[in-house]
């Protein structure tokens, strides 16, 4: 098996080398970077599958084939290669992972949802349409299950959160660069990003904003504080990029996510100060056109776009109740929305939950909503564990680290809230970032408990045997 893995890796490196040799000039930088990332990810994944997971989600979030479409000719599907590397690494380490991994509740829900998707694909009214989407579904959910089994430490969750900030921050920087330094280009509004229209691109960027919050309040000191300043800067860059999409749903979702963070942040005086500062900064960043676009959300009764979405929602509701168990088949419902009052043939439903109900059935939509709710609950559970640990007043250094861990949980929760809210206006069921958040939510209670026990100098045996409800410095235990 190891020999097979090495042969596959050799073939992969050969393909990348062949591709790189065809690229000349400035484009070589992008190909070289991706090649280096892929090689390092592949080598690391042979040691532990987490590095393959990190590589896959980095490429899935960054979507380099769209960011650098002028430099990449498309002959290599980078995220697909990362998926192959991850699955190969998982297979090589399967015996250890099965022995050590906790099969958490989120994995069970994902597998149940995958089964419903499979049955819906088999019974689809147009199997050809359904099968194409089902393949993408399969890749996303297989990697999600693998990731849930290979993430064993809190530092891995933290690294995934940092990756979300850096990748989405970089995309937002590129968008702002085009606008400020290349004649006011609004590519994100006119063309969207990564195969998504302006609304989907706005949601993608909005989901990165909460991660700027948690790393801007990093407990690091000295020169490392520059990283916190950089995180705050990336947060503002992402907010401005969301504005430039002119997506009302994304702007509203960003506001909801920011409010979620401020409401749950402690101390409250910092929340109040941050709220005032954001209002002042955003009033400068948002020009008259953006303000007018945002305020137009109140005119939904006369807005043609809003009314067309209401019509498509009504059509989806009727389709779902005509085919309640397995739906019409993945993205088959779009072919029937016109028959139920939508404005044109093939109209996308523009509602995540109604789209799933019409395509895959009401049980699948219910299970999907339960997964999202379970994710929010697990993030809250991990934050509660941190809060309980802090209440016993450990030393200041430990307290800062626990507080930072709590903020990472809050940021991930707020990012999921943004997706849940904007999901009412978009159909993006095959969109990797929320699946990554669900994976993080599934593993967090377990890895957070181990992390807090480690911070409080507890051995695994002490954590299991000492019946103390909250951890203290050098003694105590996290509740099971």
N, C-alpha and C positions, 0 to 999 in steps of 0.2 A: 504493500500500500504506500509506504514511504517513497519507494522507487517510482511508483506511478505519480505521486505528488511532485517529485523533483522533475520528472519528465514533462509534466504539465506546466510547471513553472518555467522550465527551459523554453518550451514552445511559446509561452506568453512573452518572455523577454525577447525572443527572436522576432515576434510580431511587432513589438514596440520598436525594436531597433530598425527593422525594415521600414516602418512608418516614418520614424524620425529621419532616416536618410533621405526621404523624399521631400522634406520640408527645408526650405532655405530662408535666410534673412531673419527678419524680426519674429516671424511666426515660430522659429525654432525655440524661443524662450518658453512659449506656452507648452509645446510638445515635450520639451525637456523637463519642465516642472511636473507635468502629468506622468511622464515616464518614471521620474524619480519617486514620486508619490506612490505609484503602482508597485515599483520594485521594492521600496521600503516596506510598503504594506504587505506585500507577498512574503518577504523574508520574515517580517515580524509575525505574520499569521502562522508561519510554520512553527513558531515557538508557542504562541497562544492565539486562539481565534479572535480575541478582542480586536487586535490590530486590523484584521480583515473587516470586522464590523465597522470600525472607525473609518477605514478607507471607503467602504461602500456608502455610508451615510454622508461622508464628506462630499463625495462626487454626486450623490443624489440631491443634496442641498445646493451645491454650487452650480451644477448643471453646466460644466465647462463647454460642452459642444454647442451651447447657445451663447454663452458669454464670449467665447472666442471662435465663433463660427467661421470667421475669415481665416483662421489659422489651422483649423482642424477639418480634414476632408471627409470625416465621417466613416472612414474605413475601419476604425476601431471604436467599439462601443465601450467607453471607459467604465461606466457603472456596471455594465454586464460582466466585464472582466473582474471587477471588484466582487461581484456576487459569486462568480465562479471560485475565486480565491477563498472567499469566506466559507462557502459550502465545502470545498476541498479540505480546508483547515479543520472545519468542524468534524468532518468524517475521520480525519487522522487522529483527532483528540477525543473521539466519541466516548470511549470507555471511561476516561477520566471525568468527562463532563456529565455523563449519565450518573456516575457515582456521587459526584459532589454537588451537582446543581439541584436547586429547589424548584420543583415544577409548580410555579406560582399560578394564582387564579387567572391572571391576565392571559397566560399562555393557553389555558383551557378555553377561555372565551374566544380567543383568536382562532383556535382550531375548530371550535363549533361554528364560528362565523364562516370559516373557509369551507366547511362541509356544505353549508347552505348555499354558498356561492357556487360550489361544484354542482349541486343538484339543480340549481337555477340555470346553469350553463347547459346541462344535459337536456332540460325541458324547454329551452329557449325557443321562441317563435321563429327567430332567425339565428340559427347556430353559428353561422359565419361571423356575424357581428359580435356575438357573445364570446366566442372562443378567443378572438383577438384581445379583448379586454381581460378575459379570464387568465391569460398567460401573464399579463402584467400584474394582476392581482396575486397570482401564485408566487411570483418573485418577491413581491413586497411582504407577503405573509410568511413565506419560508424564512426570509432573512429576519423578520421580527421574532419568530420562534427561536431561531438560532441565537440572536442577540440576547433574548431573555435568559437563555441557558448559559451564555458565556460571560455575562457581566457579573462579577463576583465581588467587586470592591467599590467603595464610594468614589475613589479617585477616578474610576472609569466613567461613572455618571457625570462627574464634574468635567472631565475632559470632553465628553459629548456635548455638554452645555456650552463649554468654551468654543467648541467647533461650530455650533450654531451661531454664536455671536460673531466669530471671525468670518465665516463664509458669507453670512447674510450681510454683515457689515461691509465686506469687500464688494459685494454686488451693489449695495447702496452707494458706496464710494464711486464706483464706475458710473452709475447712473447720474450722480451729482456732478461728476467730472464732465460728462457729456453736456450737461446743462450749463454749467458755469464757464467752461473753457472751450466749448466747441459750438458757439453761436446759439445757445439756448435749445439744444436738441432735446426733445421729449420722447425718446425712443420707447421708454417704459409705458407711456400713455398710448402711443400710436401702434406699437407692435407687441407690447407685453414683454414677457421674459420666460425663457425656459419652456416653450411650448404652451405657456399660459397666457391668457389675454391680460389686459391691464388690471382687471379685478383679481384674477388669480395671482398675478405678480405682486399686487398690493398686499394680499393676504400673506404670501410667502415672506415679504419683508416685515410685515407687522409682527409676525410670530417671533422675530428676533429681538424686538425692542425690550421685552422683559429681561432677557439675558444681559443686556447692557446694564440694567439696574443692579443685578446681583454682583457682577464683577466690578462695577464702579464703586461698590461699597466693600471691596476686598479688604481683609484684615492685614494685608501686607504693609510693610513700613519701608522707609528709606527710598532708594531709587526705584524699587518695585512699585511704588505708588504711581509711577508714570503709566503703568498698565491700567490702573483704575481710571486715570484721566482719559486714557485712550478709549476705554470702554464707554465712558460717558459721552465722548465725542462721537463714537460709532452709533450710540443711541439716538443722538440728534440727527445724524446723517440718515439713519434708517427712517426716522419719523418724516424727515423732509422728502425722502424718496417715496414714501407712501403717499404723501400729499401730491407728488408729481404724477402719480397714476390716475388722479382724479376719480378714484374709486370711492364712492360714498360708503359702501359696505366696509371696505378696508379701513377707511378713516374712522368710522364709528367703532369698528372692532378694536382698533388701536386705542381709542379713548376708553373703551370698556376695560381693556387689559391694564392700562395705566391706572385707572380708578381702582381696579381690583388690587393692584400692588399697593397703592397708597392707603387703602382702607385697612389692609392687613399688616402694613409696616409698623414697626415700633422702634423708637418712641413716636408718639403721635405728632409732637411738635415738628419733627423732621418731615413727616408726611405733609403737614400744613405748609411748611416752608418750600418743599419740593413742588407742591401743587401751585403755589403762587408763582414760583420761578418758571414753571412750565407754561403757565398761562401767558406770562410776559414774553417768553421766548417764542412760543408758537404764534402769538399775535404778530410778531415780526416776520416769522418764517412763512406764514400763510398769507399770500397776496390776495387782492380783491377777488380774483377769479376762483381761487381755491376756497375762499370763504363762501362765495356765492354757491359753489358746487356743493359744499358741505351743508349749507343751510337749505338747499333744495330738497333735502330728505323730508322736510315737513310738508312738501307739496305733492306727496305721493298720489293723491286723488286725481290730480290733473297731469301727472308726469306719465308720458307714454311708456317709458322704459319700466317704471314701477307697475303700471297696469298690465303690461305684457307678462311680467313675472307672476302677478297674481293670477292671470289666466292660465299660465303653465302650471302653477301650483294646484289650481282647481282640477286641471286635466290629470295631473299625477295622482291626486287623491282618488279620482274616479277609476283610473287604471288600476291602482293598488287594490281597490275593493272588488274589481272585476277578477283579479288574479291574486288573491290574498296570500296564498301559501308560498309560492315560489316566484311570483311576478312574471313579467313578460320575458325575462332574460336580460343579462347585463347590457345596458344601453339600448335595449330593444324598445323601451317605452317611448323613446324620442320619435320613433317612426309612427306613433299613434297619437301623439299629443294634439295634432291638428284636428283629429276626429272628435276631440273632447273640448274644443274651444280655444286652443292655442293659436297664435297669430300666423304661424307658418309651419309647413311640413318639416319635420326633423328638429323641432324646437327643443333645446335642452331645458330641463326643468328648473335649473338655477335654485335648487334647494337640496342640500346634501341628503337630508333625511327622507324627503318625499321621493327623491331620485332612487334611493335604495329600496324604498317600499314598493315603488312601481316596477323596478327592475328585478329585484331579488326576493320580494315578498315582505309582508308585514312582520313575520317572525325575525327575519334578518335585520330589518330596520330597528325593531325593538332591542335585539341583541347588540346592535351597533351603538344605540343610545346607552345601553347598560354599560358597555365597555368605556364609553366616554365618562359616564358618571362614576364608574369604578376607578378610573384614572384620577379624577378630581379627588375622590375619597382617599386614595392611597397617598397622593401628594399631601393632603391635609394630615393624614396619619403620620407621615414622616416628619412634618413640621411640628406636630404635637409632641412627638418624641424629643425633638430638639428643645422645644419650649420647656418640657418637664425636666430635661437635663440642666437647663440654664437656671431654673428656679432654685436649685440647691446650691447655687452660687459657687461654682468651681473657681479656680484661679483665673485671672483676667485673660491669660493667653488661651486657655482652654475655652473660656466663654466666647472669645472672639471667633475661634474656629467653629464652635457649634453654631454661633449666630450666622456665620457665613454659609454653613451647610443648610441652615433653615432658609436662607434667602435664595439659595439655588433651587430648593424645593418650591418656594413661592414663585420664582420666575418661571419654572417649568409649568406650574399650575396655571399661571396667568397666560402663558403662551397657548396652553390648551384651551383656556377660556376664550381667547381671541379666535381660535379656529372654530370652536363650537358656535360662537356668535355669528361669525361671518359665513359659517356653513349654511345658515338660513337663506343666504343669497347666492350661493355657488354650488355647483356639483363637482366636487373634487374628492371622490372617495379613494382614488388611486394617486395619493399625494403623500410622499414619504415622511415629511416632518411630523405630522400628527401621529403616525404609526411609531416613529421613534419616541415621541413623548409617551405613548401608551406603554412601550417597552420600559422606559425609565420609571414610569409609575408602578409597573408590575414588580420591578426588582427593588425599588427604593426602601420599603419597610424593612426588608431583610438586610440589605447592605448598610442602611443607616444604623440599625441596631448594632451591627458589628463595628461600624465606624465610631459610634459613641462609646461603646465599651473599650475600644482601643484608646480613644482620647482620655478616658477615665482610668486607664491603666488596669483594665480587667482582663484576665485570661478568659479563654472560652469556657473553661471549667467553672470559674467563679461566676461568670455571667449566667450559667445554667443552674448553679446551686445556691447562690446567696439570695435569700428572699427579701431583697430591699426594693421598694417600688420605684425609686429614682436613683440615678447615679450621682455619686459625690466624688470629690477629688480623691483618687487612689482607692476608692471602695464604692460599693453599690452595684446596681445592675439595672439594665434597661428592662422594662416590663416586656414580657413575651407578647 
